[in-house]
Amino acid sequence: MVRLATRASPLALWQARHVASLLESANPGLAVELLPVRTTGDRQSEVPVWEMGGRGVFVGELQAAVLAGRADAAVHSAKDLQPIEPPGLCLAAVPERADPRDALVGARLAELGPGAVVATGSQRRRAQLAALVPGLVFKSLRGNISTRLDKVPPGGAVVMALAALQRLGLQPEPLEVLSTDVMLPQVAQGAIGVECRAGDERTMELLSCADDASTRATVEAERAFLAALGGGCDLPVAAYATWLPATSHAPGPSIARQAAGPTSQPEALGRSGGRLSLTGLLAAADGSVLVRQQANGPADDPASLGQEVARAVLAAGGEELLASFRESRP
């Protein structure tokens, strides 16, 4: 028997059932029980996530259930996790990642102009869209996926994680998938993270079948970038790592103080080269400044790559953004 703690939303339950299916396929006869838990983020459904402290508001109660022994492991959207594991827990499995991109529902980017309303609960999305389309009006958005889709503003759009729509089999129209050059994803977006107690060898061994090494490397690079910036800061932060082909070479860091325009969709990941490309972004909340950096590095040391990109972001103007943010806090 393995007990998996999970939030009770349809998307969270899908993710928990997916992990359960991976465990059951690799361990015939294993019984997996789901333990739904209501988190702080679920109870305060009308409060913007960044006002509650950002990352962590959807995971604390699940982690407590594992630490208390009520559950053997907890299944999370990896983007909700803090970049450094809390004492007593380990990130035991990161299954294969879904599409990490964001999508506009209700209108296409080219159809949005000054005064158009975009509903999103993400500071990261607001900042990047504000830089792309000056004059947008932003409206807070919370709730499960179907609730959000019911709140498309007239003539405007909502911003959704494409992975959430795909996992729930939803195909709203009109829908525009945004290139990662246009909208850099949240750290670990599209990935699932499974935590268990550190030292629980039995559970760690069972969960190892659900771990995808390629996904883990990219997610660890992104999490290291966020950790090097000081963890779950409330400024808009984004990062996305991909695998490079064997022939790729590492260019020097690249800087963008403005969001890039639309480009081609991400190519299929080349996983034979043993190197990663990581792009990280830190922005002003109003989108007036976006600091974007990119670097390549060996896949067997994703943490160093994340730290390198974070240092480059800070040196290129990110330090001033963080200082301004600290000064503005009460």
Contacts in CASP RR format, 6 or more apart in sequence:
PFRMAT RR
TARGET T0000
AUTHOR 0000-0000-0000
METHOD contacts of the structure
MODEL  1
MVRLATRASPLALWQARHVASLLESANPGLAVELLPVRTTGDRQSEVPVW
EMGGRGVFVGELQAAVLAGRADAAVHSAKDLQPIEPPGLCLAAVPERADP
RDALVGARLAELGPGAVVATGSQRRRAQLAALVPGLVFKSLRGNISTRLD
KVPPGGAVVMALAALQRLGLQPEPLEVLSTDVMLPQVAQGAIGVECRAGD
ERTMELLSCADDASTRATVEAERAFLAALGGGCDLPVAAYATWLPATSHA
PGPSIARQAAGPTSQPEALGRSGGRLSLTGLLAAADGSVLVRQQANGPAD
DPASLGQEVARAVLAAGGEELLASFRESRP
1 30 0 8 1.000
1 31 0 8 1.000
1 32 0 8 1.000
1 33 0 8 1.000
2 23 0 8 1.000
2 30 0 8 1.000
2 31 0 8 1.000
2 32 0 8 1.000
2 33 0 8 1.000
2 72 0 8 1.000
2 73 0 8 1.000
2 203 0 8 1.000
2 206 0 8 1.000
3 32 0 8 1.000
3 33 0 8 1.000
3 34 0 8 1.000
3 35 0 8 1.000
3 70 0 8 1.000
3 71 0 8 1.000
3 72 0 8 1.000
3 73 0 8 1.000
4 16 0 8 1.000
4 19 0 8 1.000
4 20 0 8 1.000
4 32 0 8 1.000
4 33 0 8 1.000
4 34 0 8 1.000
4 35 0 8 1.000
4 71 0 8 1.000
4 72 0 8 1.000
4 73 0 8 1.000
4 74 0 8 1.000
4 75 0 8 1.000
4 194 0 8 1.000
5 35 0 8 1.000
5 37 0 8 1.000
5 62 0 8 1.000
5 65 0 8 1.000
5 66 0 8 1.000
5 70 0 8 1.000
5 71 0 8 1.000
5 73 0 8 1.000
5 74 0 8 1.000
5 75 0 8 1.000
6 12 0 8 1.000
6 13 0 8 1.000
6 15 0 8 1.000
6 16 0 8 1.000
6 34 0 8 1.000
6 35 0 8 1.000
6 36 0 8 1.000
6 37 0 8 1.000
6 62 0 8 1.000
6 74 0 8 1.000
6 75 0 8 1.000
7 13 0 8 1.000
7 36 0 8 1.000
7 37 0 8 1.000
7 38 0 8 1.000
7 39 0 8 1.000
7 42 0 8 1.000
7 58 0 8 1.000
7 62 0 8 1.000
8 36 0 8 1.000
8 37 0 8 1.000
8 38 0 8 1.000
8 42 0 8 1.000
9 42 0 8 1.000
9 144 0 8 1.000
9 145 0 8 1.000
10 144 0 8 1.000
10 145 0 8 1.000
10 146 0 8 1.000
10 168 0 8 1.000
11 77 0 8 1.000
11 144 0 8 1.000
11 145 0 8 1.000
11 164 0 8 1.000
11 167 0 8 1.000
11 168 0 8 1.000
12 75 0 8 1.000
12 77 0 8 1.000
13 34 0 8 1.000
13 36 0 8 1.000
14 167 0 8 1.000
14 168 0 8 1.000
15 75 0 8 1.000
15 76 0 8 1.000
15 77 0 8 1.000
15 167 0 8 1.000
15 192 0 8 1.000
16 34 0 8 1.000
16 75 0 8 1.000
17 34 0 8 1.000
18 95 0 8 1.000
18 167 0 8 1.000
18 192 0 8 1.000
19 75 0 8 1.000
19 93 0 8 1.000
19 95 0 8 1.000
19 192 0 8 1.000
19 194 0 8 1.000
19 210 0 8 1.000
20 32 0 8 1.000
20 34 0 8 1.000
22 95 0 8 1.000
22 209 0 8 1.000
22 210 0 8 1.000
23 30 0 8 1.000
23 32 0 8 1.000
23 206 0 8 1.000
23 207 0 8 1.000
23 209 0 8 1.000
23 210 0 8 1.000
24 30 0 8 1.000
24 32 0 8 1.000
25 209 0 8 1.000
26 209 0 8 1.000
26 210 0 8 1.000
27 206 0 8 1.000
27 209 0 8 1.000
30 206 0 8 1.000
35 65 0 8 1.000
35 70 0 8 1.000
35 71 0 8 1.000
37 61 0 8 1.000
37 62 0 8 1.000
37 65 0 8 1.000
38 61 0 8 1.000
39 57 0 8 1.000
39 58 0 8 1.000
39 59 0 8 1.000
39 60 0 8 1.000
39 61 0 8 1.000
39 62 0 8 1.000
40 52 0 8 1.000
40 57 0 8 1.000
40 58 0 8 1.000
40 60 0 8 1.000
40 61 0 8 1.000
41 47 0 8 1.000
41 49 0 8 1.000
41 52 0 8 1.000
41 57 0 8 1.000
41 58 0 8 1.000
42 58 0 8 1.000
44 52 0 8 1.000
44 57 0 8 1.000
45 142 0 8 1.000
45 143 0 8 1.000
46 142 0 8 1.000
47 142 0 8 1.000
48 121 0 8 1.000
48 140 0 8 1.000
48 142 0 8 1.000
49 57 0 8 1.000
49 121 0 8 1.000
49 122 0 8 1.000
49 142 0 8 1.000
50 121 0 8 1.000
50 123 0 8 1.000
50 234 0 8 1.000
53 232 0 8 1.000
53 234 0 8 1.000
54 232 0 8 1.000
54 234 0 8 1.000
55 79 0 8 1.000
55 80 0 8 1.000
55 81 0 8 1.000
55 82 0 8 1.000
55 83 0 8 1.000
55 231 0 8 1.000
55 232 0 8 1.000
56 80 0 8 1.000
56 81 0 8 1.000
56 82 0 8 1.000
57 80 0 8 1.000
58 76 0 8 1.000
58 77 0 8 1.000
58 80 0 8 1.000
59 74 0 8 1.000
59 76 0 8 1.000
59 80 0 8 1.000
59 81 0 8 1.000
59 82 0 8 1.000
62 71 0 8 1.000
62 74 0 8 1.000
62 75 0 8 1.000
62 76 0 8 1.000
62 195 0 8 1.000
63 74 0 8 1.000
63 86 0 8 1.000
63 89 0 8 1.000
63 195 0 8 1.000
65 71 0 8 1.000
65 74 0 8 1.000
66 72 0 8 1.000
66 73 0 8 1.000
66 74 0 8 1.000
66 89 0 8 1.000
66 195 0 8 1.000
66 196 0 8 1.000
66 197 0 8 1.000
67 88 0 8 1.000
67 89 0 8 1.000
67 197 0 8 1.000
69 197 0 8 1.000
72 196 0 8 1.000
72 197 0 8 1.000
72 200 0 8 1.000
72 203 0 8 1.000
73 92 0 8 1.000
73 194 0 8 1.000
73 195 0 8 1.000
73 196 0 8 1.000
73 203 0 8 1.000
73 207 0 8 1.000
74 194 0 8 1.000
74 195 0 8 1.000
74 196 0 8 1.000
75 192 0 8 1.000
75 193 0 8 1.000
75 194 0 8 1.000
76 192 0 8 1.000
76 193 0 8 1.000
76 194 0 8 1.000
76 195 0 8 1.000
77 188 0 8 1.000
77 190 0 8 1.000
77 191 0 8 1.000
77 192 0 8 1.000
77 193 0 8 1.000
78 94 0 8 1.000
78 188 0 8 1.000
78 189 0 8 1.000
78 190 0 8 1.000
78 191 0 8 1.000
78 192 0 8 1.000
78 193 0 8 1.000
78 219 0 8 1.000
79 186 0 8 1.000
79 187 0 8 1.000
79 188 0 8 1.000
79 189 0 8 1.000
79 190 0 8 1.000
79 191 0 8 1.000
81 91 0 8 1.000
81 188 0 8 1.000
81 193 0 8 1.000
81 195 0 8 1.000
81 223 0 8 1.000
82 231 0 8 1.000
82 232 0 8 1.000
83 187 0 8 1.000
83 223 0 8 1.000
83 224 0 8 1.000
83 226 0 8 1.000
83 227 0 8 1.000
83 231 0 8 1.000
83 232 0 8 1.000
84 223 0 8 1.000
84 227 0 8 1.000
84 231 0 8 1.000
85 91 0 8 1.000
85 195 0 8 1.000
88 197 0 8 1.000
88 198 0 8 1.000
89 195 0 8 1.000
89 196 0 8 1.000
89 197 0 8 1.000
89 198 0 8 1.000
90 195 0 8 1.000
90 196 0 8 1.000
90 197 0 8 1.000
90 198 0 8 1.000
90 199 0 8 1.000
90 204 0 8 1.000
91 193 0 8 1.000
91 194 0 8 1.000
91 195 0 8 1.000
92 194 0 8 1.000
92 195 0 8 1.000
92 196 0 8 1.000
92 203 0 8 1.000
92 204 0 8 1.000
92 207 0 8 1.000
92 208 0 8 1.000
92 211 0 8 1.000
93 193 0 8 1.000
93 194 0 8 1.000
93 207 0 8 1.000
93 208 0 8 1.000
93 210 0 8 1.000
93 211 0 8 1.000
94 191 0 8 1.000
94 192 0 8 1.000
94 193 0 8 1.000
94 194 0 8 1.000
94 211 0 8 1.000
94 212 0 8 1.000
94 215 0 8 1.000
94 216 0 8 1.000
94 219 0 8 1.000
95 191 0 8 1.000
95 192 0 8 1.000
95 193 0 8 1.000
95 194 0 8 1.000
95 210 0 8 1.000
95 211 0 8 1.000
95 212 0 8 1.000
95 215 0 8 1.000
96 212 0 8 1.000
96 214 0 8 1.000
96 215 0 8 1.000
97 190 0 8 1.000
97 191 0 8 1.000
97 212 0 8 1.000
97 215 0 8 1.000
97 218 0 8 1.000
97 219 0 8 1.000
98 162 0 8 1.000
98 163 0 8 1.000
98 166 0 8 1.000
98 167 0 8 1.000
98 190 0 8 1.000
98 191 0 8 1.000
99 162 0 8 1.000
99 163 0 8 1.000
99 166 0 8 1.000
99 177 0 8 1.000
99 190 0 8 1.000
100 161 0 8 1.000
100 162 0 8 1.000
100 163 0 8 1.000
100 180 0 8 1.000
100 185 0 8 1.000
100 189 0 8 1.000
100 190 0 8 1.000
100 191 0 8 1.000
100 240 0 8 1.000
101 162 0 8 1.000
101 177 0 8 1.000
101 178 0 8 1.000
101 179 0 8 1.000
101 180 0 8 1.000
101 183 0 8 1.000
101 185 0 8 1.000
101 266 0 8 1.000
102 125 0 8 1.000
102 159 0 8 1.000
102 160 0 8 1.000
102 161 0 8 1.000
102 162 0 8 1.000
102 177 0 8 1.000
102 178 0 8 1.000
102 183 0 8 1.000
102 185 0 8 1.000
102 189 0 8 1.000
103 159 0 8 1.000
103 160 0 8 1.000
103 161 0 8 1.000
103 162 0 8 1.000
103 165 0 8 1.000
103 175 0 8 1.000
103 176 0 8 1.000
103 177 0 8 1.000
103 178 0 8 1.000
104 112 0 8 1.000
104 157 0 8 1.000
104 158 0 8 1.000
104 159 0 8 1.000
104 175 0 8 1.000
104 176 0 8 1.000
104 178 0 8 1.000
105 149 0 8 1.000
105 152 0 8 1.000
105 157 0 8 1.000
105 158 0 8 1.000
105 159 0 8 1.000
105 160 0 8 1.000
105 172 0 8 1.000
105 174 0 8 1.000
105 175 0 8 1.000
106 152 0 8 1.000
106 155 0 8 1.000
106 156 0 8 1.000
106 157 0 8 1.000
106 158 0 8 1.000
106 172 0 8 1.000
106 173 0 8 1.000
106 174 0 8 1.000
106 175 0 8 1.000
107 116 0 8 1.000
107 155 0 8 1.000
107 156 0 8 1.000
107 157 0 8 1.000
107 174 0 8 1.000
108 174 0 8 1.000
108 176 0 8 1.000
109 132 0 8 1.000
109 133 0 8 1.000
109 176 0 8 1.000
109 178 0 8 1.000
109 182 0 8 1.000
109 262 0 8 1.000
112 118 0 8 1.000
112 133 0 8 1.000
112 136 0 8 1.000
112 156 0 8 1.000
112 157 0 8 1.000
113 133 0 8 1.000
113 135 0 8 1.000
113 136 0 8 1.000
114 133 0 8 1.000
114 134 0 8 1.000
114 135 0 8 1.000
114 136 0 8 1.000
115 135 0 8 1.000
115 136 0 8 1.000
115 137 0 8 1.000
116 133 0 8 1.000
116 136 0 8 1.000
116 137 0 8 1.000
116 155 0 8 1.000
116 156 0 8 1.000
116 157 0 8 1.000
117 136 0 8 1.000
117 137 0 8 1.000
117 138 0 8 1.000
117 139 0 8 1.000
117 153 0 8 1.000
117 154 0 8 1.000
117 155 0 8 1.000
117 156 0 8 1.000
118 126 0 8 1.000
118 129 0 8 1.000
118 136 0 8 1.000
118 137 0 8 1.000
118 138 0 8 1.000
118 139 0 8 1.000
118 153 0 8 1.000
118 156 0 8 1.000
118 157 0 8 1.000
118 158 0 8 1.000
118 159 0 8 1.000
119 138 0 8 1.000
119 139 0 8 1.000
119 140 0 8 1.000
119 141 0 8 1.000
119 148 0 8 1.000
119 151 0 8 1.000
119 152 0 8 1.000
119 153 0 8 1.000
119 157 0 8 1.000
119 158 0 8 1.000
119 159 0 8 1.000
120 126 0 8 1.000
120 129 0 8 1.000
120 138 0 8 1.000
120 139 0 8 1.000
120 140 0 8 1.000
120 141 0 8 1.000
120 158 0 8 1.000
120 159 0 8 1.000
121 140 0 8 1.000
121 141 0 8 1.000
121 142 0 8 1.000
122 159 0 8 1.000
122 186 0 8 1.000
122 236 0 8 1.000
123 234 0 8 1.000
123 235 0 8 1.000
123 236 0 8 1.000
123 285 0 8 1.000
124 184 0 8 1.000
124 186 0 8 1.000
124 236 0 8 1.000
124 237 0 8 1.000
124 238 0 8 1.000
124 283 0 8 1.000
125 159 0 8 1.000
125 183 0 8 1.000
125 236 0 8 1.000
126 138 0 8 1.000
126 236 0 8 1.000
126 285 0 8 1.000
126 287 0 8 1.000
127 236 0 8 1.000
127 283 0 8 1.000
127 284 0 8 1.000
127 285 0 8 1.000
127 286 0 8 1.000
127 287 0 8 1.000
127 290 0 8 1.000
128 182 0 8 1.000
128 183 0 8 1.000
128 184 0 8 1.000
128 236 0 8 1.000
128 238 0 8 1.000
128 259 0 8 1.000
128 281 0 8 1.000
128 283 0 8 1.000
128 287 0 8 1.000
128 290 0 8 1.000
129 136 0 8 1.000
129 138 0 8 1.000
129 159 0 8 1.000
129 183 0 8 1.000
130 136 0 8 1.000
130 138 0 8 1.000
130 286 0 8 1.000
130 287 0 8 1.000
130 288 0 8 1.000
131 258 0 8 1.000
131 259 0 8 1.000
131 283 0 8 1.000
131 287 0 8 1.000
131 288 0 8 1.000
131 290 0 8 1.000
132 182 0 8 1.000
132 259 0 8 1.000
132 261 0 8 1.000
139 153 0 8 1.000
141 148 0 8 1.000
141 151 0 8 1.000
141 158 0 8 1.000
142 148 0 8 1.000
145 160 0 8 1.000
145 164 0 8 1.000
145 165 0 8 1.000
145 168 0 8 1.000
145 170 0 8 1.000
146 170 0 8 1.000
148 158 0 8 1.000
148 160 0 8 1.000
149 158 0 8 1.000
149 160 0 8 1.000
149 170 0 8 1.000
149 172 0 8 1.000
151 158 0 8 1.000
152 158 0 8 1.000
159 183 0 8 1.000
161 186 0 8 1.000
161 189 0 8 1.000
161 190 0 8 1.000
162 177 0 8 1.000
163 189 0 8 1.000
163 190 0 8 1.000
165 171 0 8 1.000
165 172 0 8 1.000
165 175 0 8 1.000
177 265 0 8 1.000
179 262 0 8 1.000
179 263 0 8 1.000
179 264 0 8 1.000
179 265 0 8 1.000
179 266 0 8 1.000
180 240 0 8 1.000
180 266 0 8 1.000
180 279 0 8 1.000
181 260 0 8 1.000
181 261 0 8 1.000
181 262 0 8 1.000
181 263 0 8 1.000
182 259 0 8 1.000
182 260 0 8 1.000
182 261 0 8 1.000
182 262 0 8 1.000
182 263 0 8 1.000
184 238 0 8 1.000
184 239 0 8 1.000
184 240 0 8 1.000
184 279 0 8 1.000
184 280 0 8 1.000
184 281 0 8 1.000
184 292 0 8 1.000
185 238 0 8 1.000
185 239 0 8 1.000
185 240 0 8 1.000
186 237 0 8 1.000
186 238 0 8 1.000
187 222 0 8 1.000
187 223 0 8 1.000
187 225 0 8 1.000
187 226 0 8 1.000
187 237 0 8 1.000
187 238 0 8 1.000
187 239 0 8 1.000
188 219 0 8 1.000
188 222 0 8 1.000
188 223 0 8 1.000
191 215 0 8 1.000
191 219 0 8 1.000
194 207 0 8 1.000
194 210 0 8 1.000
196 203 0 8 1.000
196 204 0 8 1.000
196 207 0 8 1.000
197 203 0 8 1.000
214 243 0 8 1.000
214 269 0 8 1.000
214 271 0 8 1.000
217 241 0 8 1.000
217 243 0 8 1.000
217 276 0 8 1.000
217 299 0 8 1.000
217 300 0 8 1.000
217 302 0 8 1.000
218 241 0 8 1.000
218 242 0 8 1.000
218 243 0 8 1.000
218 276 0 8 1.000
218 302 0 8 1.000
219 241 0 8 1.000
220 302 0 8 1.000
220 303 0 8 1.000
221 239 0 8 1.000
221 241 0 8 1.000
221 276 0 8 1.000
221 278 0 8 1.000
221 302 0 8 1.000
221 303 0 8 1.000
221 305 0 8 1.000
221 306 0 8 1.000
222 239 0 8 1.000
222 240 0 8 1.000
222 241 0 8 1.000
222 278 0 8 1.000
222 306 0 8 1.000
224 302 0 8 1.000
224 303 0 8 1.000
224 304 0 8 1.000
224 305 0 8 1.000
224 306 0 8 1.000
224 307 0 8 1.000
224 310 0 8 1.000
225 239 0 8 1.000
225 278 0 8 1.000
225 280 0 8 1.000
225 306 0 8 1.000
225 307 0 8 1.000
225 309 0 8 1.000
225 310 0 8 1.000
226 232 0 8 1.000
226 237 0 8 1.000
226 239 0 8 1.000
226 310 0 8 1.000
228 306 0 8 1.000
228 307 0 8 1.000
228 310 0 8 1.000
228 311 0 8 1.000
229 237 0 8 1.000
229 282 0 8 1.000
229 310 0 8 1.000
229 313 0 8 1.000
229 314 0 8 1.000
229 322 0 8 1.000
233 322 0 8 1.000
233 325 0 8 1.000
234 325 0 8 1.000
235 282 0 8 1.000
235 283 0 8 1.000
235 284 0 8 1.000
235 285 0 8 1.000
235 321 0 8 1.000
235 322 0 8 1.000
235 325 0 8 1.000
236 281 0 8 1.000
236 282 0 8 1.000
236 283 0 8 1.000
236 284 0 8 1.000
236 285 0 8 1.000
236 287 0 8 1.000
237 280 0 8 1.000
237 281 0 8 1.000
237 282 0 8 1.000
237 283 0 8 1.000
238 280 0 8 1.000
238 281 0 8 1.000
238 283 0 8 1.000
239 278 0 8 1.000
239 279 0 8 1.000
239 280 0 8 1.000
239 281 0 8 1.000
239 306 0 8 1.000
239 309 0 8 1.000
240 278 0 8 1.000
240 279 0 8 1.000
240 280 0 8 1.000
241 276 0 8 1.000
241 277 0 8 1.000
241 278 0 8 1.000
241 279 0 8 1.000
241 302 0 8 1.000
241 305 0 8 1.000
242 266 0 8 1.000
242 269 0 8 1.000
242 276 0 8 1.000
242 277 0 8 1.000
243 269 0 8 1.000
243 270 0 8 1.000
243 271 0 8 1.000
243 273 0 8 1.000
243 274 0 8 1.000
243 275 0 8 1.000
243 276 0 8 1.000
243 277 0 8 1.000
243 299 0 8 1.000
244 270 0 8 1.000
244 273 0 8 1.000
244 274 0 8 1.000
244 275 0 8 1.000
244 276 0 8 1.000
244 277 0 8 1.000
244 296 0 8 1.000
245 270 0 8 1.000
245 272 0 8 1.000
245 273 0 8 1.000
246 272 0 8 1.000
246 273 0 8 1.000
246 274 0 8 1.000
247 273 0 8 1.000
248 273 0 8 1.000
248 275 0 8 1.000
248 277 0 8 1.000
248 296 0 8 1.000
249 296 0 8 1.000
250 275 0 8 1.000
250 295 0 8 1.000
250 296 0 8 1.000
250 297 0 8 1.000
251 294 0 8 1.000
251 295 0 8 1.000
251 296 0 8 1.000
252 295 0 8 1.000
253 293 0 8 1.000
253 294 0 8 1.000
253 295 0 8 1.000
253 309 0 8 1.000
253 312 0 8 1.000
253 316 0 8 1.000
254 292 0 8 1.000
254 293 0 8 1.000
254 294 0 8 1.000
255 291 0 8 1.000
255 292 0 8 1.000
255 293 0 8 1.000
255 312 0 8 1.000
255 316 0 8 1.000
256 290 0 8 1.000
256 291 0 8 1.000
256 292 0 8 1.000
257 289 0 8 1.000
257 290 0 8 1.000
257 291 0 8 1.000
257 292 0 8 1.000
257 316 0 8 1.000
258 290 0 8 1.000
259 290 0 8 1.000
259 292 0 8 1.000
260 292 0 8 1.000
273 299 0 8 1.000
274 298 0 8 1.000
274 299 0 8 1.000
274 300 0 8 1.000
275 296 0 8 1.000
275 297 0 8 1.000
275 298 0 8 1.000
275 299 0 8 1.000
276 296 0 8 1.000
276 297 0 8 1.000
276 298 0 8 1.000
276 299 0 8 1.000
276 302 0 8 1.000
276 305 0 8 1.000
277 294 0 8 1.000
277 295 0 8 1.000
277 296 0 8 1.000
277 297 0 8 1.000
278 294 0 8 1.000
278 295 0 8 1.000
278 296 0 8 1.000
278 297 0 8 1.000
278 305 0 8 1.000
278 306 0 8 1.000
278 309 0 8 1.000
279 292 0 8 1.000
279 293 0 8 1.000
279 294 0 8 1.000
279 309 0 8 1.000
280 292 0 8 1.000
280 293 0 8 1.000
280 294 0 8 1.000
280 309 0 8 1.000
280 310 0 8 1.000
280 313 0 8 1.000
281 290 0 8 1.000
281 291 0 8 1.000
281 292 0 8 1.000
281 293 0 8 1.000
281 313 0 8 1.000
282 290 0 8 1.000
282 291 0 8 1.000
282 313 0 8 1.000
282 314 0 8 1.000
282 318 0 8 1.000
282 321 0 8 1.000
282 322 0 8 1.000
283 289 0 8 1.000
283 290 0 8 1.000
283 291 0 8 1.000
283 321 0 8 1.000
284 290 0 8 1.000
284 321 0 8 1.000
284 324 0 8 1.000
285 325 0 8 1.000
289 317 0 8 1.000
289 321 0 8 1.000
291 313 0 8 1.000
291 316 0 8 1.000
291 317 0 8 1.000
291 318 0 8 1.000
291 321 0 8 1.000
292 313 0 8 1.000
293 309 0 8 1.000
293 312 0 8 1.000
293 313 0 8 1.000
293 316 0 8 1.000
294 309 0 8 1.000
295 305 0 8 1.000
295 308 0 8 1.000
295 309 0 8 1.000
295 312 0 8 1.000
296 305 0 8 1.000
297 304 0 8 1.000
297 305 0 8 1.000
297 308 0 8 1.000
298 305 0 8 1.000
314 322 0 8 1.000
END
